[in-house]
Amino acid sequence: MAERRAFAQKISRTVAAEVRKQISGQYSGSPQLLKNLNIVGSISHHTTVPLTEAVDPVDLEEYLVTHPLAVDSGPLRDLIEFPPDDIEVVYSPRDCRTLVSAVPEESEMDPHVRDCIRSYTEDWAVVIRKYHKLGTGFNPNTLDKQKERQKGLPKQVFESDEAPDGNNYQDEQDDLKRRSMSIDDTPRGSWACSIFDLKNSLPDALLPNLLDRTPNEEIDRQNDDQRKSNRHKELFGLHPSPDEEEPIERLSVPDVPKEHFGQRLLVKCLSLKFEIEIEPIFASLALYDVKEKKKISENFYFDLNSEQMKGLLRPHVPPAAITTLARSAIFSITYPSQDVFLVIKLEKVLQQGDIGECAEPYMIFKEADATKNKEKLEKLKSQADQFCQRLGKYRMPFAWTAIHLMNIVSSAGSLERDSTEVEISTGERKGSWSERRNSSIVGRRSLERTTSGDDACNLTSFRPATLTVTNFFKQEGDRLSDEDLYKFLADMRRPSSVLRRLRPITAQLKIDISPAPENPHYCLTPELLQVKLYPDSRVRPTREILEFPARDVYVPNTTYRNLLYIYPQSLNFANRQGSARNITVKVQFMYGEDPSNAMPVIFGKSSCSEFSKEAYTAVVYHNRSPDFHEEIKVKLPATLTDHHHLLFTFYHVSCQQKQNTPLETPVGYTWIPMLQNGRLKTGQFCLPVSLEKPPQAYSVLSPEVPLPGMKWVDNHKGVFNVEVVAVSSIHTQDPYLDKFFALVNALDEHMFPVRIGDMRIMENNLENELKSSISALNSSQLEPVVRFLHLLLDKLILLVVRPPVIAGQIVNLGQASFEAMASIINRLHKNLEGNHDQHGRNSLLASYIYYVFRLPHTYSNSPSPGPGGLGGSVHYATMARSAVRPASLNLNRSRSLSNSNPDISGTPTSPDDEVRSIIGSKAMDRSCNRMSSHTETSSFLQTLTGRLPTKKLFHEELALQWVVCSGGVRESALQQAWFFFELMDFTCASKTKLHLLHL
């Protein structure tokens, strides 16, 4: 290597990047080093800002909390003041799905019923924030706005965005290598002529006016004009909106609370035809989940008989209501799975003979042989006519079949295709129709085995299918229970099904199955109320079928519903003396003990009256211990008394017509009181049956009570099994919730003593019982807590805001109620994680705050000053008691402090005076006074409540809503909100919001 020249040897070879890296690594805060580098001048201390660390910005909210505001904040004071015109409370009426409200028209109602109805019918209380869109919680750049702004924009293409083709890119790189040469490799004299031909090269275009003298003002003007030309009017709005997953709090509007529906399925029953037509046949549909072993829908009864067949029953059937003529139904499935079956059951008019004998003609006679068997068919029709005339109001089981729902959905495919026709056969030599190819398809595809996964369980996007069920199974008289049905359904999915060896009943049932439209016309709710978009009441309706979800559904009640389902299961009269073989059970809902006290609240089935006073179970011929598969649906009265009860009367039906033999003979009686210690009585029952009519005043007692002088079947043992299920938005069916609501309502109505369970609670021990019931709310089941969440939170907030008056004392239940709220909220956040948004807010609580919550004293239409008057007094829950006695109490004795908190003393004249006495009066600015008392108030309230497990976001919004509903300016309301904030130890951001309210 040639020697370097002297001046080149003195040139430093260290690049600037290495110098910066070396300096930043060696920096130790030495003032001498900083001086040598000319970064700073003389420094007298060693604490300096490192060159490699960024300075954190000032936390404005923390600064505002720690530095009290001066009396005059200067011209920027408006930036930290709460705008006086920002908030407006709007009361918007809630939407009602039905043309007529579901609320009952009873004049006198129980206080709890009245509170529930108010909760389901009152307007939404929505806080409108005028300047919300100017805050960080509002994002105006929605996806739709972004698409609208981008219309007409030229597409910008950059070289870095173009993906080079692999082959072309490699060729270009090779060409560049061939053309590129180093200057050192080219001789000095031949470089220009060998690499570039300057004479033949084309010059670049000259820049016009490049050397002209142009004033700076003119250049700026030209640049400004060029920037404005073809400039988008919302240039910065084109920037893409931040990702929702980014940690930026977006205060989105929660969903409006509404009635829960699962995936909805529309089933249309088109026709039912047998080989012979000799008598009316009655059909019903229901959904069953085999895995959960649960019936997941109520029954849908439909009538596809011809007018000729219906005419055989006119002496026994009243004129049919239009609501009972439905042939299409909408089923709701919250948890669709591969184990859901659509079960079809058939019944016929009771006749002499067992089920096998009655089904035999349907299995041996064919429609093609009608001429050859004309005489036999005429004889069968004559016999059927006689049975219809005499036994027309009694039924007997006949046949059944089932459809594996997910097979139909998976075979139907996408909505993009046309409808499919599927023929389902369950006959001999066909195999198991649910898992094997035993079904012939009249369309293009065969019925395939369903696939696993969530996509296969989607009931919203398959194409409509028309099913033709060709065979039915004969009903076995000793296998009518649900347990037997679940075994049959599980067996149908096996390749070696025993059902395929059974002799089928040939028939043709055509059914359409499709996703339900969003807003179907001519639709009836489970209570037979007309859903909106019902132009003509004479049109055959579509019924909404109530779902019994396979698992719990955590959705608050928003509509009035009060239904009762009765399922007689089995009866054992084997040890009963006398003739009792063709047994039916008459079910009545009674409000008294006289036979005329039967209430017309039992829903009709098909082609009958809308409601009736009685319902009969199907008869199993010559069976002393029959099973039943009946479902009896009852519309419960809003208010129940101790005299409401279910009366079961057992009859022996005489199928043979004999002289001096009545058609039906009573053979037993039993009953179920509807209320037990004020609670609705539901569940499984094994009841004894009396041989004699019950005595007077029997309805208030249980049949398990051995009444003197009465004779019982099998020595007063339980022989009748029945299940009672309630679907109600009135009755909680939880003992802890029932006790809490009962005590609060008794306190509101001053009804003492209160009987709860086996306890009689007097007024003098009501305080301890109420405290105990509040603490016990944590033991209640989560599902009923969520269903009655709105009413429950209303009552707890009422106890916090307005302490009740018990035995002349104002009782402070604020701490216990607040702890109960904190526990409920903690359970919701812990167990319902699927209901949280990206910021951890629970949607149920957000909806409650946004639409439902309001201060108790703001109810204008309530008979009491809140959702329960709690003594009728208007006073707030502050840290001591008010000395002003409520005028509505009219107490004869003096009022003393409650023992719930004896350490608190003093009787200020108003809540504001009380707050001032706690905070302390100081001669300073109003805002400074509040901020300086921050530590004192926080310490006191933390001592009062301790540490509570809860979620801050819920209580933050609750407190803000609290202030809003109070008018936003009252001192007492502001102190209540401050109470909430301090109690929850909120973040600085939350305290700042409240501080702005205080200014």
Summary of the structure (lengths in Angstrom):
residues: 999
radius of gyration: 40.4
end to end distance: 81.0
largest distance: 143.8
contacts: 2806
relative contact order: 0.09
helix: 32%
strand: 19%
